[in-house]
């Protein structure tokens, strides 16, 4: 009788469609690769290749490591706020006359103080789309070097779906590659 009763309780759980099962949460972390801080995505025991390498030391008190931590936290909040990675789109705009890259969850949404990922320098004005393309290119076929903030940009329309790029990166991410996660 115990086996039958146990089977009755387990059967509904076994019959649930896969889509109703909870997937591990995607978060973003700032880790060290070599001597450089990098932003990566993490899901369970999987971690993506570096999405952003932070090198620019000309932001005053915002060191490369501090910017890495801030942007990683903002990305985590963006995914938590929308509830799903697939709705994480990137675009660019001006906030307080400063060029920025931001995330949006609706195609009609614009950059504002609540959805900024990071600010750009005035000298980067006009390169916003190139920077977004670099952010997307980090995970072509699940690998890539990502974008380098403080290095040159590589040319590749708004908005661009970042969630899809991250999903691709997870398909080949190395499990347990969590060295130096902060």
N, C-alpha and C positions, 0 to 999 in steps of 0.2 A: 504494500500500500504506500509506503514511503516513496518508492521509486516512481509510482504513478503520480502521486501528489507533486513530487518534485518536477516531474516532466510537464505537468500541467502549468506550473509556474514558469518554467524555462521556455516552453513552446512559444508563447507570444513574443518573447525577446528574440528568439531565433527566426521568427517569421517577419520581423521588422525589415522594411526595405533598407538597403545600404544608405540611401540618401537621408534617412532619418537618424542615423547614427552620428554622433558628434565627432567631427574631425578635430585633431589637435589644433590648438590656437597658433596662429602665426604671429610671432613677435620679431622685433628687430633689435640688434645688439651692436654695440661698439666693441670691437676686439682689436688686438694688436696682431698684425702680420708683419713680421720683421720688426722694425722700429716705427711703423706707421699705423695710425688708427684707421680702421676700415669699418664701414657699416655693412652688416650681413643680415639676412633673414633667417629665422630659426623656427622650426616646427618639430616638436618632439625631439628626437635624437638626430635630426637632419639640419644641416646648415648650408646656406648657399655660398657660392664664391663671392668675393667682395663686390658689393654693388657700388660703393663709393670709397675711394681712398682720399683721405684728408691730409693735404700737404701745406696749404697756404697759411703762412705764419704772420700775415699782415693785417689781421683783424683785431689787433689790440688784445684785450683780455680774452677774446674768443680764440683760444688756441685750437689747433687742429683736433686735439682730443676732445675738447669741450664742444666744438661744433659737431663732431661725430656723435657724442652722447645726446646732444639736443635733437639732432635730426633723427637718430634712431628712436628716441622717445616719441617724437612727433609722428613718425611712421607707425609705430605701435598703436598710438592713440587713434590714428586715422583708420586703421583696420578695425580696432575695437569699436569705434564710433559707428562705422557703417555696418559692422557685423559680418562682412565678408570681403575677402581679398579681391574678388572679381570686380568689385565696384570701385576700386582704387585707380582713378585716372589722374594724370598729371597735366598741368597746363602752366602758363606763366602770365604775369601781369605786373601791375604797379600797385604797391601798397605804401601810402604816404610818400609817393614819388620815388620809391626805391624799387628797382626791378627784383622780382621774386619768382621762384618756382613753388607751386602749390599743388595740393591734391584737391580733387573735387569728386563728388558722388553723383552729381546731376550734370548733364551736358550744358545746361544753361547757367550753372554756377560760375562765379568769378572768384579770383583771388581776393582774400580779405585777411584781416589780422588773426582770424581763427583757423585758417587752413594753410598757412605758410609752412613749407618744408625748410627752405633756406633762402637767404637773400643773396643777391648777386652784386658784384661791384659795378659801378657806373660804366667802367670800361668793358663790361660784358654785355651791355645793352646791345641788342641786335643778334646776340648769340644764344638767346634763350631756347630756341627750338633745337639747336645743335646740342645743347646741354641735356635737354629732355631726351633726345635720341640716344645720347650716350648712356643715360640712365636705363633706357630700355634695352640697349645692346649688350648689357652685361651678361644676359642669360641666353643669348642666341645658342640654341642647341644645348642649353644648360651650362655653358661655361663662358668665360670671357673675363676681361679685366675690369669691367665697370668704368665708371667715370672717375677722373682725377680732379678734385677740387683744388685748384692751385697749379694746375698744369694746363697744357694746351687742350683745346676741344677738337674733336674729330667730326667733320660734317657727316651726316648720314644721307594732318595738321592738328593742330591742337584740338582736343585733348588726346593724349596717348594713354592706353591702358597699361598701367604698370603692374597691376595684379596678374595679368597673363604672363608677363615676363618673369615674375617671381615664381609662379606655378611651374613654368618651364625649368627654372633653375632647381627647384625641389626635385624634379624628376631624375636628376643625376647628382644631387647633393650627397656629400659624404656623411654617413652616420657617425656620430660621436666625434666630429671635428669641432669641438667646442673649446679649444685651447684659448686662453686669455680672454674669455668673455667677461665683460664688465657689467 
